[in-house]
Amino acid sequence: MRHFDITIIGNRIAAASALISLGQRFAHSPPLTVALIAPKPSTKTRPLIGESLPPTVKPLLQKMHLWEDFCAQQYPAPEVRFTCWGSDQLHPSFAEHSPNGFGWCVDRHQFEQRLWQRAQHTPFDRLETRFKHSEKTPHGWRLKLSSGEPISTRFVLDCSGRTARFAKTHSTRQKGPRILAACDFLNPLNEPVERTSGVMIEAVKDGWWYSALLPNGQLAVAYFTDHQHMPKALCQHEERWQHSLDHSQYTQLRIQTGAFSSYNQPHLYDASMSCLTQTTGDHWLACGDAAITLDPLSSHGMSTALWSGHKGANACIEALQGKHQGLQAYNQSCQQNWQLYCQQRQTIYRQQNRFQQASFWQNCV
């Protein structure tokens, strides 16, 4: 049975951030053996929604020595944001009036690929299999994998996303209102029109719409609502997606005036807000969506994954050195962030008062 000091479960932003941060710590201390449990990537990549990085991510990218590479990608920094929220009018707000601007609109796949290229600088063994279950040992954990090969590890970093494959058996999850997202990426038609950049948020009776112009010219479009109001078979029938778009005003207008194709089939995602009651435990820690998921309205999903991977990796190394204050501080930060976002989310949703009698808006706060 192979033994590792640290085992990371997952293959998304939090896992890459943790590997990068571990590599930085190894440069100043004896390196540890690291395993990454991540199935072989599928050839059919599911589209990823979430392309906004807030300006607050800059210090973290600098600390992780990723800032220069990030700047080299020349991701657009939108100068305007549009909202139809609390009234039936579309209101613009401008980056020049915000102290740090609105951040950046990134190519999600490219951004993650760049992270993983940097993560390869950290020595690790990739186990192309899935985690099944764990057993506690005196010095860590014994992990059983779907490949049938067990491994032992001193510490587990669970970066497995909302499923929290490891952490869910050691902690419970606090949940906010259940929100679903139907997401699509619309291709620009070959017409000479000037397309408006920036994010647009539009509240409607049974939910809200999000759209953003991506660096590759596509328009990301997402509809957020609860299970009760998500149209049935929406992702199987193009006409139902089109019918939902027709019930928007400014989102549909943006698609039409920007000359985008609107006849794709969307993908359905869980967009609910949640947080583990304990994000750390005995020789384990959860990062990214495994630890905390935020309402997409916050636009902090990717930055939270980066932050938690970085902080979690450092707390892990300190714990292996017998210093457990880092684990306590990490868990406290996650709980404080959860409480803060719950309060902010409630304030923002209550500002949308046009549909006070609609069940979605009554249930989502």
Long-range contacts (C-beta under 8 A, 24 or more apart in sequence): 1-142, 1-149, 1-150, 1-151, 1-152, 2-35, 2-125, 2-149, 2-151, 2-152, 3-33, 3-151, 3-152, 3-153, 4-33, 4-34, 4-35, 4-125, 4-151, 4-152, 4-153, 4-154, 5-32, 5-33, 5-34, 5-153, 5-154, 5-155, 5-320, 6-32, 6-33, 6-34, 6-35, 6-153, 6-154, 6-155, 6-156, 6-157, 6-316, 6-320, 7-34, 7-35, 7-36, 7-37, 7-141, 7-143, 7-151, 7-153, 7-155, 7-156, 7-157, 8-34, 8-35, 8-36, 8-37, 8-124, 8-157, 8-159, 9-37, 9-38, 9-131, 9-156, 9-157, 9-158, 9-159, 9-160, 9-165, 9-166, 10-37, 10-38, 10-158, 10-159, 10-160, 10-161, 10-287, 10-288, 10-290, 11-36, 11-38, 11-39, 11-41, 11-159, 12-112, 12-159, 12-161, 12-288, 12-289, 12-305, 13-112, 13-115, 13-288, 13-302, 13-305, 13-306, 13-309, 14-159, 14-287, 14-288, 14-289, 14-290, 14-305, 14-306, 14-308, 14-309, 14-312, 15-119, 15-157, 15-159, 15-287, 15-288, 15-309, 16-112, 16-115, 16-116, 16-118, 16-119, 16-309, 17-64, 17-115, 17-287, 17-305, 17-306, 17-307, 17-308, 17-309, 17-310, 17-313, 18-157, 18-159, 18-287, 18-309, 18-310, 18-312, 18-313, 18-316, 19-119, 19-122, 19-124, 19-313, 20-64, 20-66, 20-115, 20-118, 20-119, 20-121, 20-122, 20-309, 20-310, 21-64, 21-309, 21-310, 21-313, 21-314, 22-122, 22-313, 22-316, 22-317, 23-119, 23-121, 23-122, 23-123, 24-64, 24-65, 25-313, 25-314, 25-317, 26-122, 26-123, 29-317, 31-123, 32-317, 32-320, 33-125, 34-122, 34-123, 34-124, 34-125, 35-124, 35-125, 35-126, 35-127, 35-151, 35-153, 36-124, 36-125, 36-126, 36-127, 37-127, 37-129, 37-130, 37-131, 37-143, 37-145, 38-126, 38-127, 38-128, 39-128, 39-129, 39-130, 40-128, 45-109, 46-267, 47-183, 47-184, 47-185, 47-267, 48-108, 48-109, 48-112, 49-108, 49-181, 49-183, 49-220, 49-222, 49-269, 49-296, 50-108, 50-296, 50-301, 50-302, 51-105, 51-106, 51-107, 51-108, 51-212, 51-214, 51-220, 52-103, 52-104, 52-105, 52-106, 52-199, 52-212, 52-299, 52-302, 53-103, 53-104, 53-106, 53-111, 53-302, 53-303, 54-102, 54-103, 54-299, 54-300, 54-303, 55-100, 55-101, 55-102, 55-103, 56-100, 56-103, 56-303, 57-103, 57-302, 57-303, 57-306, 60-303, 60-306, 60-307, 60-310, 61-306, 63-310, 64-306, 64-310, 66-115, 66-118, 69-114, 69-118, 70-114, 73-106, 73-107, 73-110, 73-111, 73-114, 75-104, 75-105, 75-106, 75-107, 75-215, 76-104, 76-105, 76-197, 76-215, 77-101, 77-102, 77-103, 77-104, 77-105, 78-102, 78-105, 78-197, 78-198, 78-199, 78-212, 79-197, 79-198, 80-196, 80-197, 80-198, 81-198, 81-199, 81-200, 81-201, 82-196, 82-198, 82-199, 82-200, 82-201, 82-250, 83-200, 83-201, 83-202, 84-200, 84-201, 84-202, 84-203, 84-249, 84-250, 85-201, 85-202, 85-203, 85-208, 85-348, 85-351, 85-352, 86-203, 86-351, 86-352, 86-353, 86-354, 87-354, 88-249, 88-354, 90-200, 90-202, 90-250, 102-198, 102-199, 103-299, 105-197, 105-198, 105-199, 105-212, 105-213, 105-214, 105-215, 106-215, 106-302, 107-214, 107-215, 107-216, 108-302, 111-302, 127-151, 130-165, 131-160, 131-165, 131-166, 133-169, 134-166, 134-169, 136-282, 140-283, 141-283, 141-284, 154-283, 154-320, 155-283, 155-284, 155-285, 155-316, 155-319, 155-320, 156-283, 156-284, 156-285, 157-284, 157-285, 157-286, 157-287, 157-312, 157-313, 157-316, 158-284, 158-285, 158-286, 158-287, 158-290, 158-291, 159-286, 159-287, 159-288, 159-290, 159-309, 160-290, 161-288, 161-289, 161-290, 162-270, 162-274, 162-289, 162-290, 162-293, 163-290, 164-276, 164-286, 164-289, 164-290, 164-291, 165-290, 166-284, 166-286, 166-290, 167-276, 167-279, 167-281, 167-284, 167-286, 167-290, 167-291, 170-278, 170-281, 170-284, 171-276, 171-277, 171-278, 171-279, 171-281, 171-286, 172-276, 172-277, 173-274, 173-275, 173-276, 173-277, 174-274, 174-275, 174-276, 174-277, 174-338, 175-272, 175-273, 175-274, 176-272, 176-273, 176-274, 176-295, 176-342, 176-345, 177-226, 177-272, 177-273, 177-363, 177-364, 177-365, 178-226, 178-227, 178-270, 178-272, 179-224, 179-225, 179-226, 179-270, 179-271, 179-272, 179-273, 179-295, 179-296, 179-364, 180-224, 180-225, 180-226, 180-227, 180-230, 180-268, 180-269, 180-270, 180-271, 181-222, 181-223, 181-224, 181-268, 181-269, 181-270, 181-271, 181-296, 182-222, 182-223, 182-230, 182-234, 182-235, 182-241, 182-244, 182-266, 182-267, 182-268, 182-269, 183-220, 183-221, 183-222, 183-223, 183-266, 183-267, 183-268, 183-269, 184-220, 184-221, 184-222, 184-241, 184-264, 184-265, 184-266, 184-267, 185-214, 185-218, 185-219, 185-220, 185-221, 185-264, 186-218, 186-219, 186-221, 186-255, 186-260, 186-261, 186-262, 186-264, 187-217, 187-218, 187-260, 187-261, 187-264, 188-217, 188-218, 188-219, 188-258, 188-259, 188-260, 188-261, 189-259, 189-260, 189-261, 191-259, 193-257, 193-258, 193-259, 195-219, 195-258, 195-259, 196-254, 196-258, 199-299, 200-250, 200-251, 200-254, 201-297, 202-248, 202-249, 202-250, 202-251, 203-352, 203-354, 203-355, 204-247, 204-248, 204-249, 204-355, 205-247, 205-355, 205-358, 205-360, 206-358, 206-360, 207-360, 208-297, 208-352, 209-248, 209-250, 209-251, 210-296, 211-251, 211-254, 211-255, 213-258, 219-254, 219-255, 219-258, 219-260, 221-245, 221-251, 221-255, 221-266, 222-296, 223-266, 224-271, 224-296, 225-360, 226-360, 226-363, 226-364, 228-359, 228-360, 229-359, 229-360, 230-268, 234-266, 234-268, 235-265, 235-266, 235-267, 235-268, 236-265, 237-265, 238-263, 238-264, 238-265, 241-265, 241-266, 271-295, 271-296, 273-341, 273-342, 273-345, 275-334, 275-335, 275-338, 276-334, 278-331, 279-330, 279-331, 279-334, 279-335, 280-315, 280-327, 280-328, 280-330, 280-331, 283-319, 285-312, 285-315, 285-316, 285-319, 285-327, 285-330, 286-312, 287-312, 291-334, 292-334, 292-337, 292-338, 294-341, 295-341, 295-345, 297-345, 297-348, 298-341, 298-344, 298-345, 300-341, 304-337, 308-334
